[in-house]
């Protein structure tokens, strides 16, 4: 039986989902760079032929660690679904002579290099400047039009994003973003291979999105993501995911499969994603490309990742389109024939719809809840009315335990302050959008109030 080394770290699709599907295709050996979620630790040990947790000393040279472990288990393929381990796995695959993202994987990880590459290919994106010091940020603020968005070059999940509206806000934004990156590293949400990556930033012009020019109904966010894969250097789009509007600054609240774009609009979005992916010269990996939608059909590239979309993107695609992307990618990396879609699947081909909602302590307008609440999914399931045919579940490995205070939302920390991740299956995408809006409105009302000692946590 073929053997696969799966490198686990924070982020990506739920580990339980990944392990079940990878284990159906090959003997799985797990290299755990992050602690296994308690909800799946037992299943991981039963599904995997081995589970290895390296010491800090072994992690000093991550590529060598992966290469050595792959050799020890006789791995025929090495892969990861975590943004933070993509570069290390890509370099290890190169050293082992195995299929992987390729030597250019860092272009899909470092936002500074990504944007420079797209600029060289004349692709539409916000004006930007790389930033390494506070002086760099002040200089960029003199050159670029306000408002600006400061991003950590190697972050994910909208971590350390800061909106800068005037020159007077530059210094405070710089300090806060640096602090958040240090806090994220303590939580395990940071680049695992590139030294001092938390010191790299990019600042860019904030472009104005217009969802109403693209969608026929209100409630959609002004950007979409194109999900797909690169196989032997060729981009294969799978489908589009839609969004609810982000929470300031740009924290994602919900992703919905499929995105209800008209066919012609979907084709235009896919072609821009194709150009973006082709420019990065990736070879064998999942792909997740985010695109901002503007007035009059204008579009801007936000970013591309050399891995599948995180949270529940992959399970949603399986639910709606019947495609096991994890199993298909494992098959491809093992050299087996895979029938990727000929073109991006459309809402007309969907069987129902699915969406994932990040529970944040803000209402539908992004305003903080008036008081602290306790996360309790059974209460949510019982007290929030959903549409006929809709079903709601909680992703245990990505959520706080019931009875835990919901964290106060921190705009700079983004998804680091989430309480839970919920999955909704419904008859169509409009229903998902409607039910999520109702859920967001109901949460601060139906969740139990925190006692004073709990609110202080």
N, C-alpha and C positions, 0 to 999 in steps of 0.2 A: 504493500500500500504506500502511496506517495506520502511524504512527510512535509509539514508546513510549520515554520516558526512564526508565531504571531507575537509581535511586540506590542504589549499593552501599555498605554499611558493615558492620562486624563483626556477627556474630550472624545469626539467621535460618536458613532452609533452605540447603543447600549451593548455592553460586553456580552450579556447573555444571548442577545440576538445574534451577534457575530459568532460566538462559539458554537451554537447549535448548527448554524449553516456551514461553517468551516469544517466542523467535525463530520458532517455528512459527506464531505468531499475528500478528506485526507486525514491522516493521523496528525493531530495538532499538538505542538509543544509551545507552551506559553512562557514568554519572558516578561515578567511583570515589573515594569519600571515605576509604576504607581501601585498603591495598595489595591487589592481586589475589592470591589464593592461588596459589603457583607451580604447583600441580597443574592449574589451570584457566586460567592466564594466556594460553596459546596458543589454547585453544578460545574464550576470550572475544573475542580479536581477530578470529577467523575468523567467529564468530557475530554480532558486533555491527557495525553500520554505522559506529560511531565509539566510541572509548574515550577519555574525557577525565579527566585527573587534575589537579584544581585546585591552585593554589599556596596557601600559607598566607594570603597577603593576600586571595585570592579567597574563602577560607573564612570570612573575618571576618564576612560577612553571608551566611549559608548560604541563607536563603530567596531573597534576590536572586540568588545564584549559580544556584540551581535554576531560578528564573523565567527568567533570562537564557539558560541553556543550553537550556531547553525551547523558548524562542522561536527560538534559533539553529538548532535541528534541526527545528523545526516539529512538536513533539510533540503528539499527540492525547490522550495520557494520560501521567501521571507517577505512579510508584509506587516503594515500597521494601518490603523484607521484613525490615529491621533495626529493632529496638526503638529504637536510638539516633538514627535519622533520621526516625522517624514524625512527630514534631511539625513539623519543618522541611518535610517533604513535604506534610503537611496544609495548612500555611499557604501554601505555594507553589501548591498546587492551588486554594485559595480565591482567591489573587491572579490566577491564570490563568483562572478560571471553569471548571475541569475537575473531574470527579468525583474524590472523595477522602474521607478519613475525616471531614472537616468541621471546623468551628471549635471543636468540643468535644473534639478529639483529645487535648488535654493532660490531660483528665480520666481518660483511659485510660493515662496515662504517669506522672503525679505521684501516688504512692500516698497522699499526704495528701489531695489533692482527690478522688481516687477514693473513699476511705473516707468522707469528709465527704458526698459525693453519695449514697452508699449509706445512710448514716445518715439523711439527709433523706428517703429512700424507705423507711425502716424495714426494710431488708434485713438478714438475719443475717450478722454478721461479728464478729471478735474486738474487744474494747474496745481503743481506741487513743488516742494523743496525737501531734500533730505535734511535732517536735523540731528546733530550730535551734542550740541551744547546750548545753553540758554542764549548765548550771543548769536548762534545760528538762527534760533527761533526769532529773536528780535529782528535780525536782518531779513528773514523770510517775510515777517509781518510788514516790513516796509515795502516789499516787492509784490506781494499778493493782495488781492482785494478781500476785504472782510465781508462776511464772517469766515473764519478758518476752522479747520478741524485738525487737532493734534492727535496723532496715533502712534502707538508703539509699533515699530517696524516688524516685530516678530510676535505680536500678540494675537489673540483670537477671542471671539465672544464679546467684542466691543470693549474689551478691557483697556483702561487707561485713556479712553477717548475724552477729549476736552474741547468744547466749543470756545473759541476766542473771538469776541465781538469787537473789541477795541484794543489799541496798543497797551492800555493800562492793565489788561488782563493777562498779558504774556507771561510775566514772571510767575504769577500764582498758578497758571495752567501748567507751566513747566515743572514746578515743584510737586504739584498734585499728581501728575502723570508718573513722575519718577517714583513717588511714594507708593502709588498703586501697583506699579510693576514689582516693587520689592515685596509688597504684601501678597501679590499673586504668586510669586515664586515660593513663598512660604506655604501656600495652599496647593502647590504642584501644578499651577497653570502657567507654565513658562517653558521656553525653548530648552530642550534637554541636551543639545549637542553643541551649539555655537556659543563659544565663550563670550561673556559680557553682552549678550544679545539684548538684555533689558536696558542697555544704554542707547540703543538705536531707535530713532524716531523719524517720522515723516509728517509734514504739515501740508494741508491741501485746502484749496478753495472749496467751500460748500456750495454745490450746485443745487438748483431748485427743481425738485421733482414734481410731477403732476400726474397723479394716478387717474384722474377723471378723463384724461385724453386717451387712456389705454383700456380701462375697464368700463363695462356698461352699468355697473351698480356701485354705490358708495361702500366704503368700509375697507377697501383694499389699500395696502401700502404702495408707495411709489417706487418700488423696486422688485425684481424677481431674481430667482437663481436658476441657472441651467445646470441640471444634473446629468452626468455622463461618465464616460471612461475614455482613456487613451489606450489603444491596443496596437502594439507594433508601430507606434508613432502616429496613428490615425485617430482622430477625434470622432467618437460616436455619441451624439446627444441622446439622452434617454427621455427626459421630460422637463417641464418647467414647474418650479414651486413658486406659489404666490405668498404674500406676506400681509399681516395686519400692519398698520403704521407702527414705526418704532417708538420707543420711549426715549425722551431726551437723555443724553445727546443722540445716540443712535443704537440703543440696546434693542435687540430683536425680541418681540413678544410672542409671535406665532408664525409658523410656517404651514402652508396649506397645499395639498396635492389633490388635483392639479390646479395650476393657475388658469383662471378663466380668460385668457387672452384670445381674441379672434385669430383665426389661422394665419392671416397675412402678417399680423403683428408678431405672432410667435415665430414665424419664419425669419423675420428681420432680427429678432432678439437672438435666435440660435446662430445666425450667420455672424453676428458680432462676437458671440461667445467662441465660435469656431476660430475666428481671426485671432482672438486673445490667446486661446490655448495653443494654436499653431505657432504663434510668436515665441512662446516659452519653450518650445521644442522638448516637451515631455515625451516619455516613451511608453510606459506600461503602468497605469495607475487610475484610480478613481478621479473624477473631476467635479468641482463645485465652483461655478462662476457666477458672481453677483453683478447685476446690471441695474443702474438707476434709470428711471423712465421720466423723460421730460416732456414739455409742451411741444406740439407740432411734430411728434415722432422723434425728437432728439433723444439720444441715449449716451450714457457715460459708463465706462467700466469702473467697478468698485474694486473687485479683487478676484483672483482665481486661486484655488487651493488644489494641490496634487493629492487629493483624497476625496472620498465621498462626503456629502454634506453631513454635519453633525446632528446631535439630538435625535429626532425620530425620522429624519428624511428618508433613510434607507428602508425602515419598516413601513413607512407610509407608501413608498413606491411599490413594495411587495403587496400591500393591502389593496392598492388601487389598480395596479397594472399587472400584478402576478409575476413580477420579475424579482428573483432572488439575486440581488446585485452582489452580495458577499460571496455566494457560491459561484456565481459566474466569474467574478474576478479571480477566485482561487483556481478555478478550472483554467482560466487563461494563463495565469502565472505558471501553472504546471504543464503548459504546452498543449492543452486539450482544445478542441474546436468549440467555439462559443458563438451562438447566433445573436449578436448584438442587434438592437433595432436598426432598421434601415434609415430612419429619421426620427426626430423627437415625437414621442407619443402625445396625442392631443386629448382634450377633455372628452371628445366624442368617443375615444377608445377606453375611457376610464369606467371601471365598475365601482360606482360610488365615489366617495372622497374620504380623505383623512387629514387630520391636522394635529400639530403638537403645540401646546401652549406653555410658555414659561410663566410660572406664578411669581409675580413681583408685587410688592406692596404699594402699588399705584393704581389709580382708577383708569377708566377708558380715555381720559384726557391727559394722562401722565402725571396727575396730581397725587401726592403722597396720601396714604390712608390717614384719617384723623387720629387713629389710635392703633396700638399694637394688637395683633391677632395671633391665635395659635393655629398651626397647620393641622387639619383633621380631615383627611380625604373622605372617610365614611359620611361625615356631615355634609361635605360638598356633594357627594353622590346622591344623598337622600334629599337635600333641600334645594338644589339648583335645577329648575325645570329645563329639560331639553326637548328638541323637536322629535316628533314621532320617527322612529327608526334610528335615532342617534344613540350611541353608547360611549360612555366616558370611563377611562381607566387612568391609573397613575403609574408612572415608570418608577418603580421602587428604588432602583439603583441610582437614579438621578434626582431623588427627592429626599427631603428631611423626613425623619420618622414622625408619625402622628404624635401630637402633643408637644412639638417643638415650636418655639416662637418664630413667627415669620420675620426674617431680617428686615430692617429698614432699608429702603432702596437707596443706593449710593450711585448717582449718575456716573461717577468716574470708574467705579468698580464693575459696572455693567452686570453681566450674568453671574458674577461672583456672589451677588446678593439675592439670587433666586431661592425660592422656598421649595418648589417642586416643578416637575414636568408632567403634564397631563396629555393623554392621547385621546382624540375623538374620532370615531368612525361615523359617517353619516351618508345620506343618500346622494348628496351632491355637494360641491364646494361652496355654493351659496349658503347652504344649511350650516356647514362648518363655521363659516364667517359669522352667521347670525348667532349660533350657539356660543361661540367664543366671546362675542360681545356681551351676551347675557351673563356668561360665567364671570367675566372680568367685573361687571357691574355688581354681581351678587356676592363675590368673595368677601369684601370687608363687612358685609351685612350678616352672612351666615356663619362665618368662622367664629369660634369662641373668642371672647375678649381675653387678653392676657392679664393675669394678676400683676399688681405693681412690681413684685419681685421678679416675675418673668419678663415684664416689659423692660426691666433694667439690663437684661442680658444683651 
